[in-house]
Amino acid sequence: LKCARDIIKVLSVPQNKKLLDWAGVGIGINTGQIYLGSLGSDTFKDYTIIGNSVNIAARLCGLASQYQILFTEATLKLIKKTEFNYRPVKRVTLRGISSPINVLELIQHQD
């Protein structure tokens, strides 16, 4: 969450904002098991991650509006709750995910 907050902070600086508004950056964060591997041959290799955790994070990215940071309760369980301000957004059913999940939004960082 700290990294996501810092990314948004950098992109929100006026000189960067003008250049990067077209990107429509929204961030989705989830915590869970992933599978990491390389694909390809000796001449070309690509690395990727797959799994439900990755799919959920990708779906949250799709739900996030510009400069918004969304995350799941799985991530919330691993942070110091007093370190961040957040709010529940909604319970959603995501394409390809069998159970609905609760989505939270990072509002700001407490210093």
Biotite code that builds the C-alpha atoms (Angstrom):
import biotite.structure as struc

atoms = struc.array([
    struc.Atom([0.000, 0.000, 0.000], chain_id="A", res_id=1, res_name="LEU", atom_name="CA", element="C"),
    struc.Atom([2.898, 2.362, 0.694], chain_id="A", res_id=2, res_name="LYS", atom_name="CA", element="C"),
    struc.Atom([4.293, 1.793, -2.797], chain_id="A", res_id=3, res_name="CYS", atom_name="CA", element="C"),
    struc.Atom([0.880, 2.328, -4.408], chain_id="A", res_id=4, res_name="ALA", atom_name="CA", element="C"),
    struc.Atom([0.436, 5.539, -2.437], chain_id="A", res_id=5, res_name="ARG", atom_name="CA", element="C"),
    struc.Atom([3.880, 6.745, -3.555], chain_id="A", res_id=6, res_name="ASP", atom_name="CA", element="C"),
    struc.Atom([3.109, 5.944, -7.207], chain_id="A", res_id=7, res_name="ILE", atom_name="CA", element="C"),
    struc.Atom([-0.091, 7.995, -7.061], chain_id="A", res_id=8, res_name="ILE", atom_name="CA", element="C"),
    struc.Atom([1.748, 10.814, -5.271], chain_id="A", res_id=9, res_name="LYS", atom_name="CA", element="C"),
    struc.Atom([4.381, 10.980, -8.041], chain_id="A", res_id=10, res_name="VAL", atom_name="CA", element="C"),
    struc.Atom([1.769, 10.814, -10.805], chain_id="A", res_id=11, res_name="LEU", atom_name="CA", element="C"),
    struc.Atom([-0.296, 13.550, -9.138], chain_id="A", res_id=12, res_name="SER", atom_name="CA", element="C"),
    struc.Atom([2.511, 16.143, -9.293], chain_id="A", res_id=13, res_name="VAL", atom_name="CA", element="C"),
    struc.Atom([1.303, 18.798, -11.773], chain_id="A", res_id=14, res_name="PRO", atom_name="CA", element="C"),
    struc.Atom([4.112, 18.295, -14.320], chain_id="A", res_id=15, res_name="GLN", atom_name="CA", element="C"),
    struc.Atom([3.583, 14.498, -14.311], chain_id="A", res_id=16, res_name="ASN", atom_name="CA", element="C"),
    struc.Atom([-0.203, 14.754, -14.177], chain_id="A", res_id=17, res_name="LYS", atom_name="CA", element="C"),
    struc.Atom([-0.297, 16.664, -17.468], chain_id="A", res_id=18, res_name="LYS", atom_name="CA", element="C"),
    struc.Atom([1.812, 14.021, -19.188], chain_id="A", res_id=19, res_name="LEU", atom_name="CA", element="C"),
    struc.Atom([0.176, 10.967, -17.653], chain_id="A", res_id=20, res_name="LEU", atom_name="CA", element="C"),
    struc.Atom([-3.547, 11.813, -17.400], chain_id="A", res_id=21, res_name="ASP", atom_name="CA", element="C"),
    struc.Atom([-4.105, 9.756, -20.533], chain_id="A", res_id=22, res_name="TRP", atom_name="CA", element="C"),
    struc.Atom([-2.917, 6.638, -18.713], chain_id="A", res_id=23, res_name="ALA", atom_name="CA", element="C"),
    struc.Atom([-5.865, 6.621, -16.311], chain_id="A", res_id=24, res_name="GLY", atom_name="CA", element="C"),
    struc.Atom([-3.834, 4.965, -13.576], chain_id="A", res_id=25, res_name="VAL", atom_name="CA", element="C"),
    struc.Atom([-5.864, 3.100, -10.962], chain_id="A", res_id=26, res_name="GLY", atom_name="CA", element="C"),
    struc.Atom([-4.289, 0.521, -8.682], chain_id="A", res_id=27, res_name="ILE", atom_name="CA", element="C"),
    struc.Atom([-5.658, -2.818, -7.445], chain_id="A", res_id=28, res_name="GLY", atom_name="CA", element="C"),
    struc.Atom([-3.917, -4.779, -4.698], chain_id="A", res_id=29, res_name="ILE", atom_name="CA", element="C"),
    struc.Atom([-4.619, -8.283, -3.426], chain_id="A", res_id=30, res_name="ASN", atom_name="CA", element="C"),
    struc.Atom([-2.697, -10.702, -1.254], chain_id="A", res_id=31, res_name="THR", atom_name="CA", element="C"),
    struc.Atom([-2.531, -14.453, -1.765], chain_id="A", res_id=32, res_name="GLY", atom_name="CA", element="C"),
    struc.Atom([-0.841, -17.373, -3.444], chain_id="A", res_id=33, res_name="GLN", atom_name="CA", element="C"),
    struc.Atom([0.550, -16.895, -6.940], chain_id="A", res_id=34, res_name="ILE", atom_name="CA", element="C"),
    struc.Atom([2.408, -19.019, -9.444], chain_id="A", res_id=35, res_name="TYR", atom_name="CA", element="C"),
    struc.Atom([5.508, -17.508, -11.040], chain_id="A", res_id=36, res_name="LEU", atom_name="CA", element="C"),
    struc.Atom([7.196, -19.009, -14.037], chain_id="A", res_id=37, res_name="GLY", atom_name="CA", element="C"),
    struc.Atom([9.003, -18.514, -17.286], chain_id="A", res_id=38, res_name="SER", atom_name="CA", element="C"),
    struc.Atom([7.483, -19.251, -20.654], chain_id="A", res_id=39, res_name="LEU", atom_name="CA", element="C"),
    struc.Atom([9.192, -19.612, -23.978], chain_id="A", res_id=40, res_name="GLY", atom_name="CA", element="C"),
    struc.Atom([12.301, -21.073, -25.514], chain_id="A", res_id=41, res_name="SER", atom_name="CA", element="C"),
    struc.Atom([16.050, -20.548, -25.236], chain_id="A", res_id=42, res_name="ASP", atom_name="CA", element="C"),
    struc.Atom([15.856, -17.628, -27.672], chain_id="A", res_id=43, res_name="THR", atom_name="CA", element="C"),
    struc.Atom([12.913, -15.848, -26.047], chain_id="A", res_id=44, res_name="PHE", atom_name="CA", element="C"),
    struc.Atom([11.714, -16.115, -22.470], chain_id="A", res_id=45, res_name="LYS", atom_name="CA", element="C"),
    struc.Atom([8.978, -14.241, -20.731], chain_id="A", res_id=46, res_name="ASP", atom_name="CA", element="C"),
    struc.Atom([8.106, -14.335, -17.042], chain_id="A", res_id=47, res_name="TYR", atom_name="CA", element="C"),
    struc.Atom([4.565, -14.191, -15.765], chain_id="A", res_id=48, res_name="THR", atom_name="CA", element="C"),
    struc.Atom([2.471, -14.669, -12.649], chain_id="A", res_id=49, res_name="ILE", atom_name="CA", element="C"),
    struc.Atom([-0.895, -16.404, -12.576], chain_id="A", res_id=50, res_name="ILE", atom_name="CA", element="C"),
    struc.Atom([-3.500, -17.434, -10.030], chain_id="A", res_id=51, res_name="GLY", atom_name="CA", element="C"),
    struc.Atom([-6.738, -16.242, -8.432], chain_id="A", res_id=52, res_name="ASN", atom_name="CA", element="C"),
    struc.Atom([-4.864, -13.633, -6.388], chain_id="A", res_id=53, res_name="SER", atom_name="CA", element="C"),
    struc.Atom([-3.458, -12.107, -9.562], chain_id="A", res_id=54, res_name="VAL", atom_name="CA", element="C"),
    struc.Atom([-6.865, -12.192, -11.254], chain_id="A", res_id=55, res_name="ASN", atom_name="CA", element="C"),
    struc.Atom([-8.498, -10.409, -8.308], chain_id="A", res_id=56, res_name="ILE", atom_name="CA", element="C"),
    struc.Atom([-5.840, -7.671, -8.328], chain_id="A", res_id=57, res_name="ALA", atom_name="CA", element="C"),
    struc.Atom([-6.298, -7.231, -12.082], chain_id="A", res_id=58, res_name="ALA", atom_name="CA", element="C"),
    struc.Atom([-10.086, -6.960, -11.695], chain_id="A", res_id=59, res_name="ARG", atom_name="CA", element="C"),
    struc.Atom([-9.620, -4.347, -8.951], chain_id="A", res_id=60, res_name="LEU", atom_name="CA", element="C"),
    struc.Atom([-7.414, -2.356, -11.338], chain_id="A", res_id=61, res_name="CYS", atom_name="CA", element="C"),
    struc.Atom([-10.313, -2.407, -13.766], chain_id="A", res_id=62, res_name="GLY", atom_name="CA", element="C"),
    struc.Atom([-12.697, -1.122, -11.087], chain_id="A", res_id=63, res_name="LEU", atom_name="CA", element="C"),
    struc.Atom([-10.369, 1.608, -9.811], chain_id="A", res_id=64, res_name="ALA", atom_name="CA", element="C"),
    struc.Atom([-10.925, 5.095, -11.113], chain_id="A", res_id=65, res_name="SER", atom_name="CA", element="C"),
    struc.Atom([-8.007, 7.327, -12.019], chain_id="A", res_id=66, res_name="GLN", atom_name="CA", element="C"),
    struc.Atom([-5.563, 7.722, -9.093], chain_id="A", res_id=67, res_name="TYR", atom_name="CA", element="C"),
    struc.Atom([-7.674, 5.421, -6.876], chain_id="A", res_id=68, res_name="GLN", atom_name="CA", element="C"),
    struc.Atom([-6.140, 2.573, -4.847], chain_id="A", res_id=69, res_name="ILE", atom_name="CA", element="C"),
    struc.Atom([-8.410, -0.407, -4.172], chain_id="A", res_id=70, res_name="LEU", atom_name="CA", element="C"),
    struc.Atom([-7.467, -3.443, -2.103], chain_id="A", res_id=71, res_name="PHE", atom_name="CA", element="C"),
    struc.Atom([-8.957, -6.554, -0.503], chain_id="A", res_id=72, res_name="THR", atom_name="CA", element="C"),
    struc.Atom([-9.515, -7.747, 3.044], chain_id="A", res_id=73, res_name="GLU", atom_name="CA", element="C"),
    struc.Atom([-6.729, -10.290, 2.474], chain_id="A", res_id=74, res_name="ALA", atom_name="CA", element="C"),
    struc.Atom([-4.321, -7.362, 2.184], chain_id="A", res_id=75, res_name="THR", atom_name="CA", element="C"),
    struc.Atom([-5.933, -5.528, 5.104], chain_id="A", res_id=76, res_name="LEU", atom_name="CA", element="C"),
    struc.Atom([-5.146, -8.481, 7.376], chain_id="A", res_id=77, res_name="LYS", atom_name="CA", element="C"),
    struc.Atom([-1.406, -7.994, 6.763], chain_id="A", res_id=78, res_name="LEU", atom_name="CA", element="C"),
    struc.Atom([-1.049, -4.259, 7.405], chain_id="A", res_id=79, res_name="ILE", atom_name="CA", element="C"),
    struc.Atom([-0.921, -2.108, 10.501], chain_id="A", res_id=80, res_name="LYS", atom_name="CA", element="C"),
    struc.Atom([-4.448, -0.728, 10.378], chain_id="A", res_id=81, res_name="LYS", atom_name="CA", element="C"),
    struc.Atom([-3.378, 2.430, 12.221], chain_id="A", res_id=82, res_name="THR", atom_name="CA", element="C"),
    struc.Atom([-0.850, 3.263, 9.509], chain_id="A", res_id=83, res_name="GLU", atom_name="CA", element="C"),
    struc.Atom([-3.417, 3.893, 6.765], chain_id="A", res_id=84, res_name="PHE", atom_name="CA", element="C"),
    struc.Atom([-6.783, 5.563, 6.347], chain_id="A", res_id=85, res_name="ASN", atom_name="CA", element="C"),
    struc.Atom([-9.145, 3.450, 4.310], chain_id="A", res_id=86, res_name="TYR", atom_name="CA", element="C"),
    struc.Atom([-12.837, 2.911, 3.812], chain_id="A", res_id=87, res_name="ARG", atom_name="CA", element="C"),
    struc.Atom([-14.990, 0.042, 2.641], chain_id="A", res_id=88, res_name="PRO", atom_name="CA", element="C"),
    struc.Atom([-16.184, 0.628, -0.910], chain_id="A", res_id=89, res_name="VAL", atom_name="CA", element="C"),
    struc.Atom([-18.488, -2.278, -1.714], chain_id="A", res_id=90, res_name="LYS", atom_name="CA", element="C"),
    struc.Atom([-18.868, -6.026, -1.947], chain_id="A", res_id=91, res_name="ARG", atom_name="CA", element="C"),
    struc.Atom([-18.373, -7.136, -5.532], chain_id="A", res_id=92, res_name="VAL", atom_name="CA", element="C"),
    struc.Atom([-18.614, -10.245, -7.630], chain_id="A", res_id=93, res_name="THR", atom_name="CA", element="C"),
    struc.Atom([-15.683, -10.299, -10.017], chain_id="A", res_id=94, res_name="LEU", atom_name="CA", element="C"),
    struc.Atom([-15.646, -12.093, -13.348], chain_id="A", res_id=95, res_name="ARG", atom_name="CA", element="C"),
    struc.Atom([-13.893, -15.441, -13.009], chain_id="A", res_id=96, res_name="GLY", atom_name="CA", element="C"),
    struc.Atom([-13.959, -15.387, -9.185], chain_id="A", res_id=97, res_name="ILE", atom_name="CA", element="C"),
    struc.Atom([-16.528, -17.635, -7.483], chain_id="A", res_id=98, res_name="SER", atom_name="CA", element="C"),
    struc.Atom([-17.103, -15.716, -4.223], chain_id="A", res_id=99, res_name="SER", atom_name="CA", element="C"),
    struc.Atom([-17.919, -12.029, -3.787], chain_id="A", res_id=100, res_name="PRO", atom_name="CA", element="C"),
    struc.Atom([-15.179, -9.981, -2.093], chain_id="A", res_id=101, res_name="ILE", atom_name="CA", element="C"),
    struc.Atom([-15.172, -6.833, 0.015], chain_id="A", res_id=102, res_name="ASN", atom_name="CA", element="C"),
    struc.Atom([-13.294, -3.984, -1.618], chain_id="A", res_id=103, res_name="VAL", atom_name="CA", element="C"),
    struc.Atom([-11.589, -1.220, 0.351], chain_id="A", res_id=104, res_name="LEU", atom_name="CA", element="C"),
    struc.Atom([-10.123, 2.091, -0.784], chain_id="A", res_id=105, res_name="GLU", atom_name="CA", element="C"),
    struc.Atom([-6.927, 3.647, 0.511], chain_id="A", res_id=106, res_name="LEU", atom_name="CA", element="C"),
    struc.Atom([-7.846, 7.240, 1.288], chain_id="A", res_id=107, res_name="ILE", atom_name="CA", element="C"),
    struc.Atom([-4.587, 8.717, 2.537], chain_id="A", res_id=108, res_name="GLN", atom_name="CA", element="C"),
    struc.Atom([-1.467, 7.887, 4.471], chain_id="A", res_id=109, res_name="HIS", atom_name="CA", element="C"),
    struc.Atom([-1.162, 8.896, 8.093], chain_id="A", res_id=110, res_name="GLN", atom_name="CA", element="C"),
    struc.Atom([2.191, 10.456, 8.944], chain_id="A", res_id=111, res_name="ASP", atom_name="CA", element="C"),
])
